[in-house]
Amino acid sequence: MFRFSIEGEEWILRFSPQVFIEKEEKQAVLMSLLQIGDDLTNFSHGNSFIMFAKKIGAIVFDVERIPSLILTVSNIVPKENWYIQESPNKDLK
């Protein structure tokens, strides 16, 4: 678990028990969050968002605002497990 401050708000970053990553990778996740900065204030309680990190993969965050400001890394999907579906209809974007 990590504590950090962005725009005067004190946040807690925690990792779900099923997420197994090394200490250095956890530190990289925290540093990436610090780059997001003020955008964290846009997320409401119960929202989720994904961050794509080159070295780690797709990181899924769950946002809690009650009783504290908590971000939980609920899953990490390595790039080799990404599947991109191309739209068969060129008009859809």
The 8 nearest C-alpha neighbors of each residue, nearest first, counted from 0:
[[1, 13, 12, 14, 11, 2, 25, 71],
 [2, 0, 12, 11, 13, 3, 29, 10],
 [3, 1, 11, 10, 12, 0, 9, 4],
 [4, 2, 10, 9, 11, 1, 5, 12],
 [3, 5, 9, 8, 10, 7, 6, 2],
 [6, 4, 8, 7, 36, 37, 9, 3],
 [7, 5, 8, 37, 4, 36, 9, 40],
 [6, 8, 5, 4, 9, 10, 3, 37],
 [9, 7, 5, 4, 6, 10, 68, 3],
 [8, 10, 4, 3, 7, 5, 68, 11],
 [11, 9, 68, 3, 69, 2, 4, 8],
 [10, 12, 2, 69, 1, 70, 68, 13],
 [13, 11, 70, 1, 0, 71, 69, 2],
 [14, 12, 0, 71, 72, 70, 11, 1],
 [13, 15, 72, 71, 16, 18, 73, 0],
 [14, 16, 73, 17, 18, 72, 71, 13],
 [15, 17, 18, 14, 19, 73, 13, 72],
 [16, 18, 15, 19, 74, 73, 14, 75],
 [19, 17, 16, 15, 74, 20, 14, 75],
 [18, 20, 17, 21, 16, 14, 15, 75],
 [21, 19, 24, 18, 22, 25, 23, 75],
 [20, 22, 24, 23, 25, 19, 26, 18],
 [21, 23, 25, 24, 26, 20, 27, 19],
 [24, 22, 26, 25, 21, 27, 20, 28],
 [25, 23, 27, 21, 26, 22, 20, 28],
 [26, 24, 22, 28, 27, 23, 21, 29],
 [25, 27, 23, 29, 24, 28, 30, 22],
 [28, 26, 24, 30, 25, 29, 31, 23],
 [29, 27, 25, 31, 26, 30, 24, 32],
 [28, 30, 26, 32, 27, 31, 25, 33],
 [29, 31, 27, 33, 32, 28, 26, 34],
 [32, 30, 28, 34, 33, 29, 27, 35],
 [33, 31, 29, 35, 34, 30, 28, 36],
 [32, 34, 30, 36, 31, 35, 29, 5],
 [35, 33, 31, 36, 32, 30, 37, 29],
 [36, 34, 32, 33, 38, 37, 31, 39],
 [37, 35, 33, 34, 38, 5, 39, 32],
 [36, 38, 39, 40, 6, 35, 5, 41],
 [39, 37, 40, 41, 36, 35, 42, 34],
 [40, 38, 37, 41, 42, 36, 35, 5],
 [39, 41, 38, 42, 37, 43, 36, 6],
 [42, 40, 39, 38, 43, 37, 46, 44],
 [41, 43, 40, 39, 46, 44, 62, 38],
 [44, 42, 46, 45, 41, 62, 64, 63],
 [43, 45, 63, 64, 62, 46, 42, 65],
 [44, 46, 62, 63, 43, 47, 61, 64],
 [47, 45, 62, 43, 44, 42, 61, 48],
 [48, 46, 61, 60, 62, 45, 49, 59],
 [47, 49, 60, 59, 61, 50, 46, 62],
 [50, 48, 59, 58, 60, 57, 51, 47],
 [49, 51, 58, 57, 52, 59, 48, 60],
 [50, 52, 57, 56, 58, 53, 49, 55],
 [53, 51, 56, 55, 54, 57, 50, 58],
 [52, 54, 55, 56, 51, 78, 57, 77],
 [53, 55, 52, 56, 24, 77, 78, 27],
 [56, 54, 52, 53, 77, 57, 24, 75],
 [55, 57, 77, 78, 52, 76, 51, 53],
 [58, 56, 51, 76, 75, 50, 77, 52],
 [57, 59, 75, 50, 49, 74, 51, 56],
 [58, 60, 49, 74, 73, 72, 48, 75],
 [61, 59, 72, 48, 71, 47, 73, 49],
 [60, 62, 47, 71, 70, 46, 72, 73],
 [63, 61, 70, 46, 45, 44, 47, 69],
 [64, 62, 44, 69, 68, 65, 45, 70],
 [63, 65, 68, 44, 67, 66, 69, 62],
 [66, 64, 67, 63, 68, 44, 69, 45],
 [65, 67, 64, 68, 63, 69, 44, 10],
 [68, 66, 65, 64, 69, 63, 10, 11],
 [67, 69, 64, 10, 63, 11, 65, 9],
 [70, 68, 11, 63, 10, 67, 12, 62],
 [69, 71, 12, 62, 61, 11, 60, 13],
 [72, 70, 13, 61, 60, 14, 73, 12],
 [71, 73, 60, 14, 74, 59, 15, 13],
 [72, 74, 15, 71, 59, 60, 14, 61],
 [75, 73, 59, 72, 18, 58, 76, 15],
 [74, 76, 58, 57, 59, 77, 56, 18],
 [75, 77, 57, 56, 80, 78, 58, 74],
 [78, 76, 56, 79, 80, 55, 57, 75],
 [79, 77, 56, 81, 80, 76, 57, 55],
 [78, 80, 77, 81, 76, 82, 56, 57],
 [81, 79, 78, 77, 76, 82, 56, 57],
 [82, 80, 78, 79, 83, 77, 76, 57],
 [81, 83, 84, 80, 79, 78, 85, 76],
 [84, 82, 85, 81, 86, 80, 78, 79],
 [83, 85, 86, 82, 87, 81, 88, 92],
 [86, 84, 83, 87, 88, 89, 82, 92],
 [85, 87, 88, 84, 89, 91, 92, 90],
 [88, 86, 89, 85, 91, 90, 84, 92],
 [87, 89, 86, 90, 91, 85, 92, 84],
 [88, 90, 91, 87, 86, 92, 85, 84],
 [91, 89, 88, 92, 86, 87, 85, 84],
 [92, 90, 89, 88, 86, 87, 85, 84],
 [91, 90, 89, 86, 88, 85, 87, 84]]
